[in-house]
Amino acid sequence: MKDYIVKQGLETMKVDVLMSGAINTTSDRQFHLSLAEQYLADLVVDLGTVDSAEIVPLVRLPSISTIYQLDSVLANTQILLDEQFHKSVSSDKNKFYSAPNRDVAACLVPSVL
């Protein structure tokens, strides 16, 4: 990917900075959790809310691709939360362990419900 960006005219040094910044940002657990929260909030807006006594007509049901995306987001979120809350303390605390963040769960639960 780096070579393609350099071919577009950006200097190699700037590409390195750009790539390392993107990698650092997207490899963060908090980034993925906030992305999941945003996806769930947008999905609720798109699909709307349904009364539990109401039968949803076929045309208002989400598409199969939306269901697969939702399943993927929820599975990834479950894995990330499991890692964050239940990972054992290793010998190098700064590298492998971060204290549980209850705010993350507090933000995600209303979106899921």
Secondary structure as GFF3:
##gff-version 3
##sequence-region A 1 113
A	DSSP	alpha_helix	2	7	.	.	.	ID=ss1
A	DSSP	alpha_helix	12	26	.	.	.	ID=ss2
A	DSSP	alpha_helix	29	47	.	.	.	ID=ss3
A	DSSP	three_ten_helix	58	60	.	.	.	ID=ss4
A	DSSP	alpha_helix	64	86	.	.	.	ID=ss5
A	DSSP	alpha_helix	93	96	.	.	.	ID=ss6
A	DSSP	alpha_helix	102	112	.	.	.	ID=ss7
###
